[in-house]
Amino acid sequence: MEQDMQDFAAEARRFLDAHAAKTPDRTAVTWGEGDDSMAYFSSLPPDEEREFVQRAREWQRIRYENGFGWVTGPVEYGGRGLTPVHDLLYDAVESEYDVADTGVLSVIGLGMIGPTILAHAQPHIKDRWLPAMYRGDAIACQLFSEPGAGSDLAGVATRAVREGDDWVLNGQKVWTSVAQHSQIGLALTRTNPDAPKHRGITAFLVPMDAPGVEVRPLRQMTGGADFNEVFLTDVRIPDDHRLGEVDGGWTVALTTLMNERATVGSEGVGPVAAALSPDHLSALMRATWTWDDRALRARLAELLVDVLATGHLNARALRKLRSGVAPGPEMSVSKLMYGQNLTRAAHFVSDVLGPRIIADTGRWGTYAWTELLLATPALRILGGTEEIMKNILAERVLGLPKEPVTTAAKEVRS
């Protein structure tokens, strides 16, 4: 196993050396030099965002054509058929290179929708969409959340009514990431309003260019528009685009959500890597003449200890994968700590900077932090809310009694 990993890492480095340059270490700081962006969400103008997405597609295509586009995927769909450990190893090697950010494809589409299509779609639908997605030709979005459902995913009200070999969808989805760039969406719909809510749901793949699909961007306070609301008006979907059984969409949704947990919780990626870097944070304090503030230094030490602990937790999960054991509830701890660590870092920096975090003085490394600060509320929600994560830990790790559940929830658990 160890030799196999070494050979795979060497192969990945040969590929990356041929197609990319090594990236500078963002956590090593020369104050005032380089990009000081601290954006968690995109805030690019539309033209630049389209170029960003195109670069992501092109890099994903290069990966795919060289055997690294879907490391764990079945060979018949262009994958390598390797283990999740190989996938993690490739990500670790690639992080050393200056390549396009493919999050617009990978976080939702390749990380969640792709595995769901693989598990529940008909063979010809897999043939149509899986190679296209992992080659970068198609982007997928998740049409789950609705204005009236909140965190109650089983409370979806979007209706799907059967008409011959088709289904007609009507409803509204909200907080849909990358819908403006997507070619396909995975939608949960209500097909049996008389059944218990978890048992009356059906999942469909919705072509985003189908008549009746309207995407409207939602402007964030960070300035970008990563999220959208999607209106479905008499959208006609062939029955072969159904995933799973009629009224069996909750099982499909659980497949997606299980994969969602694996996509959130990895610290130190992208521009926000510096937010958790001891070098960067200490350099900020020195540049703002706050290094001698003992209270701030104590808070910085506490934050960095938690970051270190989270890193060890992720390393433990990796060791489990290497030994063939699926990670347990520690991934919920990792996700919880990821959001909390970044939030604490943003709040710590706001105390270090004071008014400079809300007034753009043009000084390097100061106002740039406002984008991360404004993004922190989302960090407590995406990928599973803090409350959900804490319930998982309370019940599965600490052995505390389960919260009271409704009759419908009892039926699903049984």
Backbone torsions as a table, in degrees:
resi	resn	phi	psi	omega
1	MET	NA	-45.5	-178.2
2	GLU	-63.2	-42.8	178.7
3	GLN	-65.1	-39.5	177.4
4	ASP	-58.8	-42.9	179.4
5	MET	-65.1	-41.8	179.3
6	GLN	-63.2	-41.7	178.8
7	ASP	-65.4	-41.0	-179.9
8	PHE	-65.7	-43.3	178.8
9	ALA	-62.1	-40.4	178.7
10	ALA	-64.4	-41.0	177.7
11	GLU	-62.8	-43.2	178.9
12	ALA	-61.9	-41.0	-179.8
13	ARG	-66.4	-38.1	177.9
14	ARG	-62.9	-42.8	178.2
15	PHE	-62.9	-47.5	-177.1
16	LEU	-69.1	-37.4	176.8
17	ASP	-60.4	-32.6	-177.8
18	ALA	-79.7	-17.5	-172.6
19	HIS	-125.5	-5.1	-175.6
20	ALA	-153.6	161.7	175.8
21	ALA	-100.1	156.9	176.6
22	LYS	-65.2	144.1	-179.8
23	THR	-94.7	145.6	175.5
24	PRO	-68.6	154.1	-179.9
25	ASP	-76.9	111.7	-178.9
26	ARG	-69.9	-20.3	-178.4
27	THR	-83.9	-14.2	174.9
28	ALA	-90.3	117.6	-166.3
29	VAL	-108.3	128.8	161.4
30	THR	-112.7	104.3	-167.6
31	TRP	-58.2	130.5	178.3
32	GLY	92.9	-3.1	-178.8
33	GLU	-113.9	145.3	176.0
34	GLY	84.6	-169.5	-178.1
35	ASP	-83.8	128.7	-179.6
36	ASP	-102.4	16.9	-178.1
37	SER	-59.4	139.1	175.0
38	MET	-127.4	32.7	-175.7
39	ALA	-78.0	129.1	171.7
40	TYR	-88.3	-40.2	176.3
41	PHE	-108.5	156.2	-179.3
42	SER	-71.0	142.6	173.0
43	SER	-134.9	31.3	-177.3
44	LEU	-75.7	148.1	170.0
45	PRO	-60.3	157.3	-174.7
46	PRO	-54.1	-43.6	-178.6
47	ASP	-63.6	-42.6	179.5
48	GLU	-68.7	-34.3	179.0
49	GLU	-66.0	-40.1	177.6
50	ARG	-63.1	-39.6	176.8
51	GLU	-64.8	-39.2	177.8
52	PHE	-59.7	-45.5	-179.9
53	VAL	-65.9	-39.3	179.8
54	GLN	-64.5	-39.7	177.1
55	ARG	-63.8	-38.2	177.6
56	ALA	-62.8	-43.7	178.9
57	ARG	-61.3	-44.7	-177.2
58	GLU	-64.5	-41.5	-180.0
59	TRP	-68.9	-37.6	177.6
60	GLN	-63.8	-37.1	177.8
61	ARG	-64.2	-42.3	178.4
62	ILE	-62.8	-43.3	175.9
63	ARG	-55.9	-51.7	-174.5
64	TYR	-60.0	-45.2	-177.4
65	GLU	-67.4	-19.1	-179.6
66	ASN	-107.5	11.1	173.8
67	GLY	87.5	15.2	-179.6
68	PHE	-123.3	13.0	-179.9
69	GLY	-78.6	-27.5	179.7
70	TRP	-150.8	80.2	-172.3
71	VAL	-59.9	-39.3	-176.2
72	THR	-93.3	-2.2	-172.9
73	GLY	-77.5	159.2	177.1
74	PRO	-61.7	144.3	-177.2
75	VAL	-60.8	-35.1	-176.2
76	GLU	-67.0	-15.8	177.4
77	TYR	-109.4	17.1	177.7
78	GLY	93.3	7.1	178.5
79	GLY	-85.3	179.3	179.1
80	ARG	-101.6	-15.1	-179.0
81	GLY	69.1	25.7	-178.5
82	LEU	-96.9	-174.3	-172.1
83	THR	-93.0	164.1	174.0
84	PRO	-58.5	-27.5	178.1
85	VAL	-65.9	-40.8	175.7
86	HIS	-60.5	-39.6	179.7
87	ASP	-63.3	-46.1	178.5
88	LEU	-64.0	-38.7	179.5
89	LEU	-64.7	-42.7	177.7
90	TYR	-61.5	-44.8	178.8
91	ASP	-58.2	-40.2	-179.7
92	ALA	-65.1	-41.5	179.4
93	VAL	-68.2	-44.3	-177.4
94	GLU	-64.1	-28.8	-179.6
95	SER	-62.4	-14.8	178.4
96	GLU	-85.5	-1.7	-173.9
97	TYR	-119.8	153.8	179.5
98	ASP	-88.3	92.0	-179.0
99	VAL	-125.3	166.1	-179.9
100	ALA	-64.9	143.1	175.0
101	ASP	-74.7	119.4	-177.7
102	THR	-104.4	20.0	-178.7
103	GLY	-58.7	-30.8	-179.9
104	VAL	-63.0	-26.0	176.2
105	LEU	-94.6	-41.3	-163.3
106	SER	-86.8	-37.3	-171.6
107	VAL	-62.9	-50.1	-179.6
108	ILE	-92.2	-58.7	-171.5
109	GLY	-65.3	-60.9	-176.0
110	LEU	-76.6	-29.5	-177.6
111	GLY	-81.8	-30.1	-174.3
112	MET	-123.8	-49.7	-174.6
113	ILE	-72.7	-42.3	179.6
114	GLY	-55.4	-53.1	177.8
115	PRO	-59.9	-30.3	179.0
116	THR	-71.7	-41.7	175.1
117	ILE	-61.2	-43.4	179.7
118	LEU	-59.4	-37.6	-176.0
119	ALA	-81.9	-28.6	-167.3
120	HIS	-128.6	-10.8	-175.5
121	ALA	-84.2	160.6	173.9
122	GLN	-70.9	154.9	-173.6
123	PRO	-54.0	-43.7	-176.7
124	HIS	-70.4	-25.2	175.6
125	ILE	-73.7	-39.2	174.0
126	LYS	-60.2	-44.7	179.7
127	ASP	-61.8	-35.5	-176.9
128	ARG	-74.2	-44.0	-167.6
129	TRP	-103.6	-33.8	-174.5
130	LEU	-63.9	-51.8	177.0
131	PRO	-60.3	-38.0	-179.7
132	ALA	-63.0	-40.8	-179.1
133	MET	-69.2	-46.9	-175.0
134	TYR	-79.2	-11.4	173.1
135	ARG	-89.7	-9.7	179.3
136	GLY	92.5	3.3	-179.3
137	ASP	-76.8	-27.9	-176.0
138	ALA	-131.0	139.9	175.9
139	ILE	-112.2	141.7	-177.8
140	ALA	-119.2	148.5	176.5
141	CYS	-126.7	168.8	-174.2
142	GLN	-113.5	109.5	-178.1
143	LEU	-97.0	72.0	-178.2
144	PHE	-107.9	-61.3	-171.3
145	SER	-63.7	148.0	178.4
146	GLU	-136.2	157.1	-178.0
147	PRO	-59.1	-35.3	-176.1
148	GLY	-95.6	-3.2	-174.0
149	ALA	-96.8	-27.9	-178.7
150	GLY	58.5	-133.9	179.5
151	SER	-82.1	-4.1	-179.8
152	ASP	-86.9	85.3	-174.7
153	LEU	-59.5	-32.6	-179.0
154	ALA	-75.0	-3.6	179.8
155	GLY	-88.9	18.7	-177.6
156	VAL	-60.6	143.5	-178.2
157	ALA	-116.6	-9.3	177.4
158	THR	-57.3	124.4	-174.1
159	ARG	-94.9	143.7	170.6
160	ALA	-126.5	119.9	-177.3
161	VAL	-117.6	130.6	-176.3
162	ARG	-78.1	133.7	173.2
163	GLU	-133.4	95.6	-177.7
164	GLY	66.4	-124.3	-179.7
165	ASP	-90.1	4.8	-178.5
166	ASP	-118.1	167.3	170.9
167	TRP	-123.8	142.6	179.3
168	VAL	-111.9	121.5	-174.3
169	LEU	-105.9	135.9	175.2
170	ASN	-139.8	129.9	178.2
171	GLY	160.3	-171.3	-179.0
172	GLN	-135.7	136.1	173.7
173	LYS	-114.4	157.6	-176.3
174	VAL	-145.1	161.0	-178.1
175	TRP	60.1	35.9	-177.2
176	THR	-87.8	108.2	178.8
177	SER	-69.0	143.1	174.4
178	VAL	53.7	20.0	177.9
179	ALA	-60.9	-32.2	-178.0
180	GLN	-68.2	-16.4	-179.8
181	HIS	-109.1	-2.5	-167.3
182	SER	-89.1	149.1	173.4
183	GLN	-100.7	-19.0	-177.5
184	ILE	-144.8	146.9	177.0
185	GLY	-132.7	145.3	176.5
186	LEU	-99.2	112.7	-173.6
187	ALA	-111.6	136.3	168.1
188	LEU	-95.6	132.7	-177.7
189	THR	-133.1	159.2	175.7
190	ARG	-92.8	115.1	179.5
191	THR	-109.5	-15.3	178.4
192	ASN	-139.4	90.2	-177.2
193	PRO	-67.4	-13.9	-178.4
194	ASP	-90.4	-13.0	-179.9
195	ALA	-85.1	159.5	171.0
196	PRO	-51.8	143.3	-165.2
197	LYS	-58.4	-32.8	178.6
198	HIS	-72.0	-19.5	-173.4
199	ARG	-104.6	1.9	-179.2
200	GLY	-113.5	26.8	-175.5
201	ILE	-111.1	141.1	174.9
202	THR	-131.5	142.4	-178.0
203	ALA	-103.4	141.9	179.5
204	PHE	-136.4	150.7	165.9
205	LEU	-91.0	124.8	-175.8
206	VAL	-112.4	114.4	172.3
207	PRO	-61.3	125.5	-173.1
208	MET	-74.1	-9.0	174.9
209	ASP	-99.9	9.6	179.6
210	ALA	-67.4	145.5	175.7
211	PRO	-56.4	133.5	179.5
212	GLY	98.6	-6.9	176.6
213	VAL	-93.6	121.5	179.5
214	GLU	-125.8	127.2	-179.5
215	VAL	-108.9	125.4	177.9
216	ARG	-122.3	124.6	-178.8
217	PRO	-69.9	148.7	174.1
218	LEU	-110.5	117.1	-178.6
219	ARG	-75.3	128.6	179.3
220	GLN	-92.2	161.9	179.8
221	MET	-73.3	-10.2	173.4
222	THR	-78.6	-11.0	179.0
223	GLY	106.9	-18.5	-178.6
224	GLY	-92.1	-175.8	178.0
225	ALA	-143.2	66.4	179.0
226	ASP	-74.3	-25.3	-174.5
227	PHE	-106.1	159.5	-177.1
228	ASN	-143.6	161.3	162.0
229	GLU	-107.4	142.1	-175.7
230	VAL	-123.5	124.1	179.9
231	PHE	-103.9	131.4	179.2
232	LEU	-114.1	112.9	-176.6
233	THR	-124.1	106.1	-179.3
234	ASP	51.3	45.8	179.5
235	VAL	-81.4	121.3	-175.6
236	ARG	-95.6	122.2	-176.7
237	ILE	-122.5	127.6	176.4
238	PRO	-62.9	149.6	-178.8
239	ASP	-62.6	-25.8	-179.2
240	ASP	-71.7	-8.4	174.4
241	HIS	-89.0	3.7	175.8
242	ARG	-76.8	138.2	175.1
243	LEU	-103.9	123.4	-179.2
244	GLY	76.5	-166.2	-176.2
245	GLU	-83.3	157.5	171.0
246	VAL	-60.9	132.2	-176.0
247	ASP	67.1	10.7	178.3
248	GLY	-109.0	23.4	-174.9
249	GLY	-69.7	-19.4	179.7
250	TRP	-65.2	-36.8	176.4
251	THR	-63.1	-41.0	177.4
252	VAL	-63.1	-43.7	179.7
253	ALA	-60.8	-40.4	179.3
254	LEU	-63.7	-35.8	176.1
255	THR	-60.1	-44.8	179.7
256	THR	-63.7	-44.8	-176.2
257	LEU	-68.1	-34.6	177.1
258	MET	-62.9	-38.1	178.2
259	ASN	-75.6	-27.1	178.1
260	GLU	-61.7	-40.6	-177.1
261	ARG	-60.6	-32.2	-178.8
262	ALA	-75.9	-14.8	-177.3
263	THR	-91.0	-9.0	-177.6
264	VAL	-120.7	137.1	175.3
265	GLY	123.7	5.9	178.3
266	SER	-98.2	113.8	-176.2
267	GLU	-86.4	160.9	172.9
268	GLY	78.0	31.6	-179.3
269	VAL	-113.9	136.0	174.7
270	GLY	73.8	-163.9	-177.1
271	PRO	-56.7	-32.3	-176.4
272	VAL	-75.4	-0.3	175.2
273	ALA	-56.7	-36.9	-178.8
274	ALA	-67.2	-22.3	-179.4
275	ALA	-65.5	-21.5	-178.8
276	LEU	-116.6	18.6	-179.0
277	SER	-94.3	122.8	176.8
278	PRO	-56.6	-40.4	-179.7
279	ASP	-62.3	-45.0	-176.2
280	HIS	-69.0	-44.7	-177.1
281	LEU	-67.9	-38.8	178.1
282	SER	-69.7	-35.7	176.9
283	ALA	-64.8	-37.9	176.2
284	LEU	-60.9	-43.4	180.0
285	MET	-64.2	-40.4	179.4
286	ARG	-67.3	-38.3	-178.9
287	ALA	-69.4	-23.4	-179.2
288	THR	-105.9	11.3	176.2
289	TRP	58.8	37.8	177.8
290	THR	-114.9	6.0	-175.6
291	TRP	-62.7	-28.0	-178.3
292	ASP	-85.1	0.2	178.2
293	ASP	-79.4	106.3	-174.0
294	ARG	-64.4	-35.6	179.9
295	ALA	-64.3	-42.6	178.4
296	LEU	-66.5	-39.8	179.1
297	ARG	-65.2	-35.3	176.9
298	ALA	-65.9	-40.5	178.2
299	ARG	-65.9	-39.6	177.9
300	LEU	-62.0	-42.6	179.6
301	ALA	-62.1	-43.4	179.4
302	GLU	-62.0	-42.4	179.1
303	LEU	-62.1	-46.6	-176.0
304	LEU	-68.2	-30.7	175.0
305	VAL	-64.2	-41.9	179.0
306	ASP	-67.5	-37.2	176.4
307	VAL	-62.1	-43.4	178.5
308	LEU	-62.7	-42.5	179.8
309	ALA	-63.9	-39.9	178.3
310	THR	-64.4	-38.4	176.4
311	GLY	-61.2	-41.2	177.8
312	HIS	-66.0	-35.1	178.1
313	LEU	-64.5	-43.7	177.3
314	ASN	-63.7	-37.7	177.8
315	ALA	-64.4	-36.6	177.1
316	ARG	-63.9	-41.7	177.9
317	ALA	-62.2	-38.7	178.5
318	LEU	-64.5	-40.6	177.9
319	ARG	-62.9	-37.2	177.5
320	LYS	-63.7	-43.4	178.7
321	LEU	-60.4	-41.6	-179.9
322	ARG	-62.0	-30.5	-179.5
323	SER	-91.0	3.3	177.2
324	GLY	86.7	13.2	-179.7
325	VAL	-106.7	128.3	178.6
326	ALA	-68.9	137.0	178.0
327	PRO	-60.3	147.1	-179.4
328	GLY	-99.6	-143.6	-175.7
329	PRO	-63.3	-10.2	178.9
330	GLU	-61.1	-23.2	176.9
331	MET	-68.6	-29.4	174.4
332	SER	-69.7	-35.9	175.4
333	VAL	-64.0	-43.7	-178.6
334	SER	-61.3	-45.4	179.3
335	LYS	-63.4	-43.8	179.8
336	LEU	-61.6	-44.9	-178.0
337	MET	-70.3	-32.5	177.9
338	TYR	-57.3	-51.8	179.6
339	GLY	-64.4	-42.0	-178.0
340	GLN	-68.4	-39.5	-179.7
341	ASN	-64.5	-44.8	178.7
342	LEU	-66.5	-38.1	178.0
343	THR	-64.4	-45.2	179.0
344	ARG	-63.9	-37.8	178.0
345	ALA	-62.9	-44.4	179.8
346	ALA	-63.9	-40.8	179.8
347	HIS	-70.6	-36.5	176.2
348	PHE	-61.6	-46.7	-179.4
349	VAL	-64.4	-36.0	178.7
350	SER	-63.4	-32.9	176.2
351	ASP	-74.0	-33.7	177.1
352	VAL	-67.4	-44.1	-174.3
353	LEU	-83.5	-30.0	-175.6
354	GLY	64.1	-137.7	-176.5
355	PRO	-60.9	-18.8	-177.5
356	ARG	-66.7	-15.5	179.2
357	ILE	-82.4	-14.9	179.7
358	ILE	-116.5	-5.1	178.4
359	ALA	-124.6	120.8	-176.2
360	ASP	-80.4	101.0	178.4
361	THR	-88.2	-5.0	-176.7
362	GLY	84.7	-0.5	-178.0
363	ARG	-81.1	132.8	-177.1
364	TRP	-59.6	139.2	170.9
365	GLY	75.8	16.6	-178.6
366	THR	-117.5	-79.3	-177.3
367	TYR	-59.8	-24.1	-179.1
368	ALA	-56.8	-24.8	-178.4
369	TRP	-70.9	-14.5	-175.7
370	THR	-62.7	-30.5	-179.3
371	GLU	-65.2	-39.4	177.1
372	LEU	-69.0	-41.7	179.7
373	LEU	-58.9	-43.2	-179.3
374	LEU	-71.0	-21.0	-179.5
375	ALA	-85.5	-14.3	-171.5
376	THR	-61.0	-32.9	177.4
377	PRO	-58.4	-35.9	-179.6
378	ALA	-66.7	-30.0	-177.5
379	LEU	-64.4	-22.2	179.4
380	ARG	-87.8	-0.4	-175.9
381	ILE	-119.0	-48.3	-171.6
382	LEU	-63.3	144.8	178.3
383	GLY	71.7	16.0	-176.4
384	GLY	112.1	121.2	-175.7
385	THR	-65.9	159.8	178.2
386	GLU	-57.4	-37.2	-178.9
387	GLU	-63.1	-41.4	178.7
388	ILE	-64.4	-45.1	179.8
389	MET	-60.0	-42.2	-179.4
390	LYS	-67.4	-35.3	175.8
391	ASN	-63.6	-42.3	178.9
392	ILE	-60.3	-45.3	-178.5
393	LEU	-67.6	-39.7	-179.6
394	ALA	-62.9	-42.5	-174.6
395	GLU	-82.1	-41.8	-170.7
396	ARG	-94.8	-22.0	-179.7
397	VAL	-105.2	-49.0	-177.2
398	LEU	-86.6	-13.2	178.4
399	GLY	72.4	23.7	178.6
400	LEU	-74.6	157.2	-179.8
401	PRO	-60.9	147.6	177.8
402	LYS	-70.3	152.7	174.7
403	GLU	-68.0	152.5	175.4
404	PRO	-59.5	139.4	-178.9
405	VAL	-121.7	158.5	179.3
406	THR	-76.2	168.9	178.3
407	THR	-59.9	-42.0	-179.0
408	ALA	-62.5	-41.0	-179.5
409	ALA	-66.8	-36.6	177.3
410	LYS	-61.7	-39.6	179.5
411	GLU	-62.0	-41.8	-179.1
412	VAL	-65.9	-43.9	-179.0
413	ARG	-64.8	-28.7	178.9
414	SER	-79.7	NA	NA
